[in-house]
Amino acid sequence: MSKITKNELPKLVISFDLGGSKSKTIAQLYPDSTPILIAMSPEIADVSASSIEHHFADKTLSPNTAWVGVNGKYYVLGDIARSVFMGTAALKELKYQHAVPKMLGMLWLAMCKFNLSGSEPFVAQLLLPPGESNDGQSLGAQLREALKQGINTPTGKLKPKLRHFFVSPEGSGIMDYREQSLGDLYAQKNVGMIMLGYRNASFLLSEKDYSGKAESTELGMSWMVQQFVERTAVGLSKDDLRIVPALVEASKGNFDELRALSRKSKEDAIQSDLKLFREVLPVVKDEYCRALLRWIRNIALLDEILICGGTATFVKKELTEHFNKEKIPVVWNGGVEIPSKIDDQGLGDRLADVWTSHQSYLKMLDKNFSYERNQPSVIVVPSTEARNDNDAWTRKGFLAMKEGA
């Protein structure tokens, strides 16, 4: 295989994590630039070209929102999708069903932030739940087709060139990080990782250095929100953005935001709702934790468990107590620390997955481009699966790069 010349190198490397409560992207110019974070709310709305013209003509978009036109269809993303078009996060649908317009919207934002013209070559990575990772090939084909046609954006029609598209299971980057941290000990352990997001929960298992199992379930925070709304039955909507912060604060003993969920006007009625909320919350939280633990127990016996994701903080006390009782060490977020320069939006641990996966992807690129990175921003090695697939990646990925696929 011949070497790729410098003019064939990707200009942009971008990693997408299309979370149920926040879409997150890490992007950087290749090979060396400071990575940036792009984050937006997960709502998406399909609209007409007339709606785009009516709402956005001569108007500046608010930060971290976007609209894109793909093959004659238009989509609005982020806060505007929710506030203007009643867009939803589509939590009941598979991630891949809305992945292409979401990726295109965030790609446009990245190109704007790096002052790119919109025709440069790029490579992309998408994180998907284990149960959806097989959709990656179809997604890559859809993304390439959309880009060949060109995408309409607020700054004009863009036709960036996709040189490589890679799908990683959610959590694989954190497992890579933990493997590097443990060194030789990793091969002697059954290490499990549970990723608790808003939309779903995923589980990965490395059985004594053999990637043995990967599963996903709908037991994300949205499951508990749905239970809370149904059991209180006071007119709350599961899409109300105040519910999750209120439940989190109430779990800490602060009930002010929980009180604010009441839609009543009289004080005695508000107090009645608050009493109901306080009675229902511990019940549904207990049922949620029991469902999670029941699911995990049916998957594997563990020497160590990594617990990650935005929902993990909400049930940290209960999960810690359980695994301490089982004498299974817990490593929260795999020990990953997010650089403060990256986390300029205060997302904290919610970035651990996409950040570590982005670093693993850079390692793959560096190896295939024979690039020596003197000071990696975080020490991560490619996952076992990525290393096993590296020859195939080289053959297929580089052929695609040469052909401009």
N, C-alpha and C positions, 0 to 999 in steps of 0.2 A: 504494500500500500504506500503510495507516494505521500509526501508531507503536504500539509495544508499551508499555503503561502499566507503571508501576513494580511494581504488584501482579502482573504477569504475568512479571516477571523470574525467572530460575532462582535458587533459593537456593544451590544447590551445583553446582560444576563439577568433573567427575572424569574422569581419563584413565587407562585400563587398559593395562598391558603384561603379558600372561599368558605370561611366559617359561618355558622348560622347566626351569630350575633355580631360579627364583624368580618369583613373581607380584608385580608392582610397580604401585602406584597413586599418582598425585599428585592430591590433592583440596584444594579451597579453597572458602570461601564467596564468592559473587559479589555485588558486583564486587570488593571489596577485603577481603582477609584474608591472613594468612600461610599459604602452601601447606604441606601436611603430606605426609609419605611414609607409605604403608602397604605393608608387604611381608610375604609369607608363603611358605612352601615350596609347591611346585606340586601336591602330591598331592591327589587327590580320591577319595572313596569314596561310592558309593551305598548307602544304608542304609534300614532300615525305620523307621516311626514308633515302634515298640516299642524299637528300639535307641537312638533319640534319648532316649526317656523313661528307659530303663535307665541309660544312660551319663551323661546330663547333667542329670537332675533334681536340683535343689538343689546343683549344682556350678558353680563359676565357671570359665569358659574361660580357658586360658592366653592371653597376648597374641598377637595376630595369627593367631588361629585362629577358625574360625566353622563354624556349620551353618545350612542354610537348607532350608525346605520349599517346593517349587514344584509346584503342580498335583497335590498328593497324593504327590509324590516327594521324598525327603529326601537331602541330600548333606552330607557332612562335609569340611571343607577345612583344609589346612595340616598342621602337625606331628601333630595328633591323628589325622588321616586315615591317616597312615603308621604311627604307633606303635600305634594301637588297632585299626584296621580293615584294615590291610595295603593301604591305598590306594596308587595309583600316579600318576605324572605323565603317563601315557598318551601317551608320546612318539611312538608309532607312528600315532597318530590325529591328524586335523587339529585345529588349535586351536579352531575354531568349535564342535566337537562338545561341548566342556565349557565353552564361554565363558559361557553364561548363568548357571549356578549359581556359577561363580567370580566373575563381575561382581557378582552379587547379594550374595555373601558379603562382598566388599570394600566394596560400597556400604553394607552394614549397619555394618561397622566404621567407615567414614567418618562415618556419621550418629551413631554413638555418640561418636566423638571430638569432634564439633562440637555434641553435645547437641541434636540435632534430634529432632523428635517422630516422624518416619517418614512424614509425609504431604506434605512440602514438595516443590515442583517442582525438578527438576534436569536438567542436560544432561550427556551423556557422550560420550567419545571412546574408541575401541578401536583399538589398533595390531595389524595382522595382516600376515603375510608377503604379498608381492605376489601370489603364486599363490592366496591365499585371500581377497583383498580383495573379490571379487565376492560373497562370502557375507554381506557386511555388511548388505544389505537384509533378508535372511532373519533374521539375528540381531536386527536392530532390531525386527522384527515379533514375534519370539519373546520378546524382553525386554519389550516393551510388553504383550503378552498376559499374561505372568507377573505383571507389576505390577498389571494391572487386577484379576486374581484375588486379589492380595495375597500376600505372602511371609511364611512363618512363620520366626521368628528366636528366639534366646534371650531377647529382650526383648519378644516379642509379635508380633502380625501387623502388618506394615507395608504401606502402599500409597502410596509416593512417586510423583510424577507425572513421567514422562519427557517433556520438552519437545522434545528434539532428540537424535539419535544419529548420530555421525559416525565413519566408518572411515578411518584413515590408514595408508598403507603403512609398514611398519617402516623406519626410517631417514630418513623424509621430514623430520622435525623437524631432524635434524642437517644435512641438505642445505640446509634453509632458513637455518640458522644460518651455514653456510659461504657461502651466497649473500650474506647481509648483510655478512659479514666482507670478502669480496672486492670488493663493489660492482660497478662497471662491468667489472672484469676477469672476473667470472663468466661473462659472455656470450661471452667470447673463448676459453673453455676447454671441453674435454671432461672433466667431473668425474665420477668414479665413486665409489661408496661401497659397501663390503662390510661387512655387519653379521654378525658371527660370534656366534651364540648357542649355547645348549646343545643345542637341538632341531634347529635348521636354520641355514642361511646364506642371506642375502638380498643382492641386488645392485641398486642403482639407478644410472642413468646420466643425466646432463644433458649433452646434446650441444649445446654452444654456445648455452645458454639455452633449449634445447628438451628437455623431458623425454622421452627417447627409449626407454629400456628399463627393465624391472623384472622380475627373475627371483628364484626361490628354489630351494633344493636342500636335501637332507637332510644336507649336510656340516657339521653342528654338532658340538660336542664329544662328543655322544652316539655319533656314528659312530665316533670314535676309541676311546671307552671300550668299545664293543662289540667292536672289533677286538682290543683289548688283552685283554679277558676271554676271547675265543675262542682266542687264540693261546697264552695262558699255561695255560689248562685245568687250573687247580688249585682249582676249586671256587668261584671268585669269582662274584658276581652283579653284573650291569651296573647294578642299582639300589642297590648299596652306596654310601652317601653319602661314604665315605672315599676312594673311588678318585680322584675328580677332584682334591681337595687333595693326595693323594699323588703323582699324576702331575705336578702343577704344581711341588711342592717338589722332586721328583726332577729335573725339568728345570733347576732352579737348583743342583743338586749336593747337595741334602739328601735322603738316602735313608732316614731314620728312619721316615717315614710309609709309605714303600713297603714297608719291612720288616714294618711292622705289619699289612699286608694278608695276610700268610701265616697260614693256618689250622693250621699244623703246631705241634706242642708241643716237639719236640726241636730243639736248636740246629743240628745239621747239616742237618736237613730245612728249617729256616727259611732257612739260608744258601743252600741249593739253590734255594728259591723266589726269594729276593732276586736271585741270579745270573740266573735266568730273567727276572725282571721287568726287570732292567737291560739285558738283551740285547734283549728285545722292544720296550721303550718307544721307543728311537730309530728302530727300523724302522717302527713304526706311525705315529709322529709324522712321519717323512719321507714316508710314503705319503699321510698326511693333507694335508700342505702341497702335495705334488705334485698331488693331486686338486683342491685349492682353486685353485691357479695355472692348472691346465689348464682349469678351468671359467671362470675370469676371462678368460683369453686368448681363449677362443671367443666371448666376448660383445662386447668392444669394445677399441679403441685409446684410450689415456688420456693426458691432460696432467697429471692429478693424481688421487691415490687417497686417499679417506678410509677409515680402517680403524677399526671400532668393535665393541663387544660384549664380553661377559665372556670369551669364548674367545680374543679377539684377543691378550690379554696372554700367553697360553700359547705362541703361535707368533710373537710379536713379532720375535724375532731372525731367524727364517727369512724372514719376509715382508719385513722391512726390507732384508735382504741382497739378496733378489730384486729389489725395486723400485729399490734403489740401482743395481744392475747394469743395469737397464733404463732408468735415468735418469728415473724417474717419481717426483716428489716425493710423500712420504707425510705426511698430516696425521692424526695419531692422534686419534680421537674428534672429528674436525672442529674441534679447538681449543676444544671446549666445556669450561667449568669449572662444576662443580656447587657451588652455595652450601653451605657447611658446615652451616648451620642445617637444610637439607633432608636432607642425607645423615647422619642421626643413627644409621644402622645400618651405616655403613662399606661401602656397596656401591660407592662410587666411580664408575668409568666405566660401570658397568652401568646407571646411571640416566640417562646422556646422552640416550638416545633418547626415553624417556617424558617427561623434563624439558623438552627442547626442543619436543617435540610438544605438550605442555601449553601452553607459551607461545604457540605458533602458534595453538592453538585459542582461547586468550584473545583474541588479536588479531582473530580472526574474529568472536567474540562482541561485542567492543567496537565493531567497525565496524557491525555490524548493530543494536546497541542504541544507537549514537551516543554511546558512552561514551568520554570522554577520560581516558586513563590517564596521569597525570603522571610516575610513576616506575616504568616496567616493570621487573620483576625481572631480565629478560634481554632483550637486543635481538634480536628475531627477527621476521621478516616472514612472512606466509602463503606457502606454496609456490606455484609457478607453477600447478599443478593446482588448488589451493584458490582462487587468484585467478580462474582461468578459470571455476571452478564457482560463484563467489560469487553470481551472479545467480540461478542455479538453487537454491542453498542458501537464499537469501533467500525465494524464492517458496515452496519446499517446506517448509523448516525453520520459517519463521515461521507458515505456515498450520497446521503441526502444533502449534506452540506455542499459537496461538489456539484450536485445537480441543481442546487438551489431549491430543493423541495420544501 
